[in-house]
Amino acid sequence: MAASITRSRRAAIVREAARIRMRCQRDGYRTEQTVAALRAAFPEVSELEAWRFALGWSRADTVTQIGELYRADGLMPPGLSESMLCRWEHDPDEWPGADYAVMLCRVYRARPEQLGLHQVGRVRQLSAWTTEVIGYGRQDADVARSNRQEGAEQMTTDAGLPSVRESLQLALLAEPVGSTLVEELAEAAAEHYAHNYSRHPVPVLFTEVRATRALLAPVLASGEASTEMRRQVGRLSALLGNLAFHLDDPSGARAHLGTAVAYADRCGDAALAAWAYGALSMVARATGHLPAALAYAERGSAAAPRGLVSAQLHAWALLPTLARQGRDREADAALQEALTHLEADPAGEAPGRFGFDAAELALHQAEAHLAIGRTDQARSRAEASAAACTTGTPGWAAATLVLAQAEASAQPSDAAQRGLDVLDRVPSSRLRSTARARLHSLDKLLATRPGGHVEDLHDRLRVLPPPVDAYGTASS
């Protein structure tokens, strides 16, 4: 197969595949539908390669993601290379062994037959596998999937969110000065808010977190509060700071995050202090105070424990700040430091607002490349970040808008269409201040570029309601 396709034809396929994928995204296609469209356009492309094209991944992205899956399973990453993946995609006589095939199914979230790995004579072991997305022999993951309805999400409804606070309140009625149970419920509440941060409109979650923190104030005032109780107050304050930032309230964010640092220092929680400094760096960077942003980033990275937290601080705080200052070599060093710490961490990623994952790392890389002027690298990393996120979520919106900014000069109409796609899929009440800032930045980049989509985007942004109006009311 590979010998019949010239290098120029291969390059043309890659370019056209990107256009088809983008068109399918606009039309709301699922990944398997996009694969079908790609295979119809390019019969010479294998299922395995078409699936990668449909996700918008490079071979390097696939290799990286598989390595991260191995680390998440507590295993050393294998010696997988881009050339190996290239042979599997192009040579009918070269196919992955069983372990690699499992990981390809997991990382692409596909069944063996969708990747062409079920055919006789290729990977025989696959015939005995489940037709569900493979969990690499992890029965707990398989059982959890089988017990969950297709497309269903964990319950975090309007009723479910305040019920967490109400349970804590009931415990405090029984133990007004706190107890082990109250500490556990306060921790559970903070975990719930952190893990479901992106499932609720920011103003709704802000109100709940604030009310929960207020419940703990009398315990602190009693003088009986334990170290653990103070830690949870610090975590709730950190969440409030992040929420205030996403409501476009930088001064409020600084106040809440400063409180989080104070409680983290009081408790000796280095990870929380580092995270709060990282968030303060983000706020300072967003308001144009780059020296302050760098100072906070350096304090956070110095305080961060080795591993995941240090990786996050280098990627989230140091990398974008140095890139914005035009310090290319130092930015590259910060990125390498982040990757080193991430590789050394036994888990490799963690969920929730205080966690860190591949999608977030790719987003920070993309924005740094964009700030430095490396448009191609920015586009590649933004595509990887968007592909790793669920469509319509804040992470997806962020990555999509960074990708649009990277495309603005060469493909203005496509870039504007991406901005419109975000506005179509994300209600204004759920648009964070960061997404709004990226949208307006995109609008400025496209200001001198003609085109229907460009004008449509400008008109949509002109009438976009603010996150909080002049009377202090949040968008709904």
C-alpha positions in Angstrom: 0.0 0.0 0.0 2.7 2.4 1.0 4.7 2.0 -2.2 1.7 3.0 -4.4 1.4 6.4 -2.7 3.9 9.1 -3.5 5.2 11.6 -1.0 3.4 14.4 -2.7 0.1 12.5 -2.7 0.6 11.7 1.0 1.0 15.4 1.8 -2.1 16.2 -0.2 -4.1 13.6 1.7 -2.9 15.0 5.1 -4.0 18.5 4.0 -7.4 17.5 2.6 -8.0 15.2 5.6 -7.7 18.2 7.9 -10.3 20.1 5.9 -12.7 17.1 5.9 -12.3 16.7 9.6 -13.1 20.3 10.3 -16.1 20.2 8.0 -17.3 17.1 9.9 -16.8 18.9 13.2 -18.9 21.8 12.1 -21.7 19.3 11.2 -21.5 17.6 14.6 -20.2 14.3 13.2 -19.1 11.6 15.7 -15.5 10.3 15.3 -16.6 7.2 13.5 -18.7 9.2 11.0 -15.7 11.4 10.3 -13.6 8.3 9.7 -16.2 7.0 7.2 -16.1 10.4 5.4 -12.3 10.2 5.3 -12.3 6.6 4.0 -14.8 7.5 1.3 -12.5 10.3 0.1 -9.3 8.3 0.4 -9.8 4.5 0.0 -6.1 4.0 0.1 -6.0 5.2 3.7 -6.2 2.5 6.3 -8.8 2.5 9.1 -6.0 3.0 11.7 -4.6 6.1 9.9 -8.1 7.4 9.2 -9.0 7.3 12.9 -5.9 9.3 13.8 -6.8 11.9 11.0 -10.4 12.1 12.4 -9.0 13.0 15.8 -6.6 15.6 14.4 -3.6 13.9 16.0 -0.1 13.7 14.7 1.8 10.4 15.1 3.8 12.1 17.9 0.5 12.8 19.7 -0.5 9.1 19.5 2.9 7.9 20.8 2.8 10.4 23.6 -0.8 9.5 24.6 0.0 5.7 24.6 3.1 6.4 26.8 0.9 8.3 29.3 -1.6 5.4 29.4 1.2 3.0 30.3 2.3 5.4 33.1 -1.3 5.7 34.4 -1.4 1.9 34.6 1.8 1.9 36.7 3.9 0.5 33.8 7.0 1.8 32.1 6.2 3.3 28.7 7.3 1.0 25.8 9.7 1.9 23.0 6.9 2.9 20.6 8.1 5.2 17.9 6.4 7.2 15.1 8.1 5.0 12.5 6.5 1.9 14.1 3.1 3.6 14.0 3.7 4.6 10.4 4.4 1.0 9.4 1.2 -0.2 11.1 -0.8 2.4 9.2 0.7 1.8 5.8 2.1 -1.7 5.5 -0.5 -4.6 5.4 2.2 -7.0 6.7 3.2 -4.9 9.7 0.6 -4.8 12.5 0.8 -4.2 16.3 1.1 -6.9 18.9 -1.8 -7.5 21.3 -0.6 -5.0 24.0 -0.1 -2.2 21.5 -3.4 -2.9 19.9 -5.1 -2.6 23.3 -3.5 0.7 23.9 -4.4 2.0 20.4 -8.1 1.1 21.1 -8.0 2.8 24.5 -6.2 6.0 23.3 -8.5 6.3 20.2 -11.6 5.2 22.2 -12.4 2.8 19.4 -13.3 -0.9 19.0 -10.8 -3.3 17.3 -12.9 -3.6 14.2 -13.1 0.2 13.9 -9.3 0.3 13.7 -9.1 -2.7 11.3 -7.3 -4.7 14.1 -9.8 -7.6 14.1 -9.0 -9.1 10.8 -7.7 -12.7 10.6 -4.0 -12.9 10.4 -3.4 -9.6 12.0 -3.9 -9.7 15.8 -5.6 -13.0 16.5 -5.9 -12.3 20.3 -8.4 -9.5 19.5 -11.1 -11.9 18.5 -11.7 -12.9 22.2 -11.8 -9.3 23.4 -14.9 -7.4 24.4 -16.4 -5.1 21.8 -16.6 -2.3 24.3 -13.8 0.2 24.6 -10.9 -1.8 26.0 -9.8 -1.3 29.6 -6.5 -3.2 29.3 -7.6 -6.0 31.5 -8.9 -3.7 34.2 -12.1 -5.4 35.2 -13.2 -2.5 37.5 -13.2 -0.1 34.6 -15.1 -2.6 32.4 -17.8 -3.2 35.1 -18.2 0.6 35.6 -18.7 1.1 31.9 -21.2 -1.8 31.6 -23.3 -0.4 34.5 -23.4 3.1 33.0 -26.0 4.0 30.4 -24.7 5.1 27.0 -24.2 8.9 27.1 -25.1 9.3 30.7 -23.1 11.5 33.1 -22.7 11.4 36.8 -25.4 13.2 38.7 -24.4 16.8 39.3 -27.8 18.5 38.7 -29.1 21.7 40.2 -30.5 19.6 43.0 -27.4 17.5 43.4 -25.0 20.5 43.8 -26.6 22.2 46.9 -27.3 18.8 48.5 -23.6 18.5 49.2 -23.6 21.8 51.1 -26.8 20.7 53.0 -25.2 17.5 54.2 -22.3 19.4 55.6 -24.7 21.9 57.2 -26.6 19.0 58.9 -23.3 17.6 60.3 -22.4 21.0 61.7 -25.8 21.2 63.5 -24.8 18.1 65.4 -21.1 19.1 65.8 -20.9 22.9 65.8 -17.2 23.1 66.6 -16.3 20.4 64.1 -15.4 16.7 64.3 -13.7 14.1 62.2 -17.0 13.6 60.3 -17.3 17.3 59.6 -13.7 17.3 58.3 -14.5 14.4 56.0 -17.6 16.1 54.7 -15.8 19.3 54.1 -13.1 17.4 52.2 -15.8 15.6 50.2 -17.5 18.9 49.3 -14.2 20.5 48.1 -13.5 17.3 46.1 -17.0 17.4 44.6 -16.7 21.1 43.5 -13.2 20.5 42.2 -14.1 17.4 40.1 -17.3 18.9 38.8 -16.0 22.4 38.2 -16.7 22.4 34.5 -20.2 20.8 34.7 -21.9 23.9 36.1 -22.2 27.6 35.1 -19.5 29.5 36.9 -21.9 31.9 38.9 -23.9 28.9 40.1 -20.8 27.1 41.4 -19.4 30.3 42.9 -22.5 30.7 45.0 -22.3 27.1 46.3 -18.6 27.2 47.1 -19.0 30.5 48.9 -22.0 29.2 50.9 -20.0 26.1 51.9 -17.0 28.1 53.0 -19.3 30.3 55.1 -20.6 27.3 57.0 -17.1 26.6 58.2 -16.4 30.2 59.5 -18.0 29.6 62.9 -15.8 26.5 63.4 -12.7 28.6 62.7 -14.0 31.4 65.0 -14.4 28.9 67.9 -10.7 28.3 68.0 -11.3 24.5 67.8 -10.6 24.1 64.1 -8.2 21.4 63.2 -5.4 21.6 60.6 -7.5 19.5 58.3 -10.4 22.0 58.6 -8.2 24.9 57.8 -6.9 23.0 54.8 -10.4 22.6 53.4 -11.1 26.3 53.9 -7.9 27.0 51.9 -9.1 24.7 49.1 -12.5 26.3 49.0 -10.8 29.7 48.9 -8.6 28.6 46.0 -11.7 27.4 44.1 -13.4 30.7 44.8 -10.4 32.5 43.4 -10.5 30.5 40.2 -14.2 31.0 39.8 -13.9 34.8 40.4 -11.2 34.9 37.6 -13.6 33.0 35.3 -16.2 35.6 36.1 -13.8 38.4 35.0 -13.2 39.6 38.6 -9.4 39.7 38.9 -9.3 41.7 42.1 -11.7 39.3 43.8 -9.7 36.4 42.5 -6.5 37.8 44.0 -8.3 38.2 47.4 -9.6 34.6 47.4 -6.3 33.2 46.2 -4.3 35.2 48.8 -6.5 33.6 51.4 -5.8 30.2 50.0 -2.1 30.8 50.2 -2.4 31.9 53.8 -4.3 28.8 54.9 -2.0 26.5 52.8 1.0 28.0 54.6 -0.7 27.6 58.0 -1.4 24.0 57.3 1.9 23.2 55.6 0.2 22.1 52.4 2.9 22.8 49.8 0.7 21.5 46.9 -2.1 23.8 47.7 0.2 26.8 48.1 1.9 26.1 44.8 -1.4 25.8 43.0 -2.7 29.0 44.4 0.5 30.8 43.4 0.0 29.3 39.9 -3.5 30.7 39.8 -2.2 34.1 41.0 0.3 34.0 38.1 -2.5 33.3 35.7 -4.5 36.3 37.0 -1.5 38.6 36.8 -0.7 37.4 33.3 -4.3 38.0 32.1 -4.2 41.6 33.4 -0.9 42.3 31.7 1.3 42.3 34.9 4.0 40.0 33.5 6.7 40.7 36.2 4.2 39.9 38.9 3.1 36.8 36.9 6.7 35.6 36.8 7.2 36.2 40.5 4.1 34.2 41.4 5.1 31.5 39.0 8.6 31.2 40.4 7.2 31.1 44.0 4.8 28.4 43.0 7.3 26.2 41.2 9.7 26.6 44.1 7.0 25.5 46.6 5.6 22.6 44.4 6.3 19.0 45.4 8.1 17.0 42.7 6.0 15.2 40.2 2.5 16.2 39.0 2.2 19.5 40.9 5.7 20.7 39.7 4.8 19.7 36.2 1.6 21.8 36.4 3.3 24.9 37.7 6.0 24.8 35.1 3.5 24.3 32.3 0.6 26.5 33.6 2.6 29.4 35.2 6.2 29.5 34.1 5.9 28.4 30.5 3.2 30.9 29.3 4.7 33.8 31.3 8.1 33.3 29.8 6.7 32.9 26.4 4.7 36.1 26.7 7.9 37.9 27.7 9.6 36.6 24.5 12.1 34.5 26.5 12.1 31.6 24.1 14.9 29.5 25.5 13.7 29.8 29.1 10.2 28.9 28.0 11.5 25.8 26.3 13.4 24.9 29.4 10.3 25.3 31.5 8.4 23.0 29.2 11.1 20.4 29.3 11.1 20.6 33.1 7.3 20.1 33.1 7.6 17.0 30.9 10.4 15.6 33.1 8.3 16.0 36.2 5.3 14.6 34.5 7.3 11.5 33.4 8.6 11.0 36.9 5.1 11.0 38.4 3.8 7.4 38.9 0.3 8.4 37.9 1.0 11.0 35.2 -2.2 12.9 35.6 -5.1 13.6 38.0 -8.7 14.7 37.6 -10.4 17.9 38.8 -9.6 21.6 39.2 -6.5 20.8 41.2 -5.4 18.1 38.8 -3.5 18.1 35.6 -3.8 16.1 32.4 -2.6 15.8 28.8 -5.2 18.1 27.4 -4.2 20.9 29.7 -0.5 20.4 29.0 -1.2 20.5 25.3 -3.2 23.7 25.7 -0.4 25.5 27.6 2.1 24.3 25.0 -0.1 25.7 22.2 -0.5 29.1 23.8 3.2 29.3 24.5 4.0 28.4 20.9 1.5 31.0 19.7 3.0 33.7 21.9 6.5 33.0 20.6 5.3 32.9 16.9 5.5 29.2 16.3 2.2 28.9 14.5 2.6 25.3 13.2 3.5 24.0 16.6 0.7 25.9 18.2 -1.8 24.5 15.7 -0.6 20.9 16.3 -0.8 21.1 20.1 -4.1 22.9 20.1 -5.6 20.2 17.9 -4.3 17.5 20.3 -5.8 19.4 23.3 -9.2 19.8 21.6 -9.2 16.1 20.5 -8.6 15.0 24.1 -11.6 17.1 25.4 -15.4 16.5 25.2 -16.9 18.8 22.7 -18.7 21.8 24.3 -16.7 21.7 27.5 -14.6 24.7 28.7 -11.4 22.8 27.9 -12.6 22.1 24.3 -13.6 25.7 23.9 -10.2 26.9 25.1 -8.2 24.6 22.7 -10.5 25.3 19.8 -10.1 29.1 20.2 -6.3 28.8 20.5 -6.4 26.7 17.3 -8.4 29.4 15.6 -5.9 32.0 16.6 -3.1 29.9 15.1 -5.1 29.6 11.9 -6.2 33.3 11.7 -3.5 34.5 9.4 -3.5 31.7 6.8 -7.1 30.5 7.1 -9.2 33.3 8.3 -12.6 31.9 7.3 -11.8 28.6 9.0 -10.6 30.4 12.1 -13.8 32.5 12.3 -15.9 29.3 11.8 -14.2 27.8 14.8 -15.1 30.8 16.9 -18.7 30.6 15.7 -18.7 26.9 16.6 -17.7 27.7 20.1 -20.5 30.3 20.4 -23.0 27.8 19.0 -22.1 25.0 21.3 -21.4 26.9 24.6 -24.2 29.0 26.0 -23.1 32.6 27.0 -23.8 31.8 30.6 -21.1 29.1 30.5 -18.5 31.1 28.6 -15.7 31.8 31.0 -13.8 35.1 30.9 -10.8 33.2 29.4 -13.0 32.0 26.5 -14.3 35.5 26.0 -10.8 36.9 26.0 -9.7 34.4 23.4 -12.8 35.2 21.3 -12.0 38.9 21.3 -8.4 38.2 20.6 -9.4 36.2 17.6 -11.8 38.9 16.4 -8.8 41.4 16.5 -6.6 39.0 14.5 -9.3 38.7 11.9 -10.2 42.4 11.8 -8.4 43.0 8.5 -9.4 39.7 6.9 -12.5 39.7 4.7 -15.0 36.9 4.6 -18.5 36.1 5.6 -17.6 34.0 8.6 -15.3 36.8 9.8 -18.1 39.3 9.7 -20.6 36.8 11.3 -18.2 36.3 14.2 -17.7 40.0 14.7 -21.5 40.6 14.8 -22.0 37.7 17.3 -19.4 39.1 19.6 -20.8 42.6 19.4 -24.1 41.4 20.9 -22.6 38.8 23.3 -23.9 39.6 26.9 -21.1 40.3 29.5 -20.5 37.6 32.1 -21.7 40.1 34.8 -23.7 43.2 33.9 -23.5 46.7 35.3 -25.8 45.7 38.2 -23.7 42.7 39.3 -26.0 40.1 37.8 -24.4 37.2 36.1 -25.5 36.0 32.7 -28.1 33.3 32.7 
